[in-house]
Amino acid sequence: MTDASQIPPADVIGTAPRRKSRAELTPRTGLISLAVGSTLAAATAIECHSLAPETNSLVSWALSLGYGAILWVWWALVVELLCRAGKRWPATLRISAASSAVHLTIASGVAMIHLGILHLVVYWVSRAGPEPERAAYFGLDFFKLGRFGIEFLIYTLIWFACAALNTQLVAQRDAMRSLELERQLSSVQLRALQSQLEPHFLFNTLNAVTTLMEVDRPEEALATLGHLNTILKTVLNRNVPRKVPLTQELEIVESYLAIERVRLADRLQVDINLDPNALDGLVPCFLLQPIIENAIRHGISRCENKGYIETSVRRIGERMQLYVRDNGPGLNGRSKPGFGVGLTNTRERLFHFYQDNCEFRAFEPDSGGFEVSISIPYETTAS
């Protein structure tokens, strides 16, 4: 686990941060839609002149291009607005019965506004434009059922294409994140296993077992070896990022603390407060043990007197609140910008499982020591 001194004082994360790599319609989408709209506008101008070759002046070309731009660049603007709305409100580009009903209503409004703009432009040209162009634009009527149906269909196709593309990008993002989390968890497991196998840890544990045998306490020695076995088996068996029941997560915590109690004896006091209503809740695997290990290694080990760790897990409504607090020296004036690797990994894993629906805080309380608190949704089945 990362040294607490790598974390600046009172560094707080209210919610899991958004990644810059968050899957969404790319910024180039607007440029692509603008290029397509401009091409269609030019094609419309060419078609207008092929149907009315007598209007072939520079002014008539300008009017034709303007008409084509209003006809097609409008839809490029609609694409851009949909993309921006999707970034701010993800449900906008989510294919569902509710969003479909909303967009059917929006499609009607967009179609009417577009037809109204086209009607005003054509009306102005037919009344105030150059004489040769008046006849070409006079009599164009956009408020027809067929024309409205075309506009309605275009918006529907644009929204569906944007939503389908966004859905595909989100799926790719989730797949890449799962692969990254699996790789990251494998690294975390390896580091955890290596941590347990570090010479000083094994020597201290084996020395504790030897001492227990010398003072004729074989049952405690066997229990200590059993706790070490539980830790190693748990680390080896959890090879994919997943949520586990809180009771299962507490098994490795209890085994780790049992070994540390043998080693540190009276120097360590641990108080674990568990809400019975939270025991069947799910938490990401390897959530609590690294934080408690960090508190012992970088908090309690530096205490001149008796070390104290308080761990609490409570269910409050539909939320689960977890915190680990120690009475160690805290940051003790040492701070570096940003989070250390261990707490950064914990934060990233919380974001992977809960997106923005979680809170993570790592800070030095006014009373001293160090505290890590986490708030996640209460779940009993994996989502």
Secondary structure as UniProt FT lines:
FT   HELIX           4..6
FT   TURN            9..10
FT   STRAND          12..13
FT   TURN            20..21
FT   HELIX           28..51
FT   TURN            53..54
FT   HELIX           58..88
FT   HELIX           90..93
FT   HELIX           97..128
FT   HELIX           131..137
FT   TURN            138..139
FT   HELIX           145..197
FT   HELIX           199..214
FT   TURN            215..216
FT   HELIX           218..237
FT   STRAND          243..245
FT   HELIX           246..264
FT   HELIX           265..267
FT   STRAND          268..274
FT   HELIX           276..278
FT   TURN            279..280
FT   STRAND          282..284
FT   TURN            285..286
FT   HELIX           288..298
FT   HELIX           300..302
FT   STRAND          307..316
FT   TURN            317..318
FT   STRAND          319..326
FT   TURN            330..333
FT   HELIX           341..354
FT   TURN            355..356
FT   STRAND          359..363
FT   TURN            366..367
FT   STRAND          370..377
//
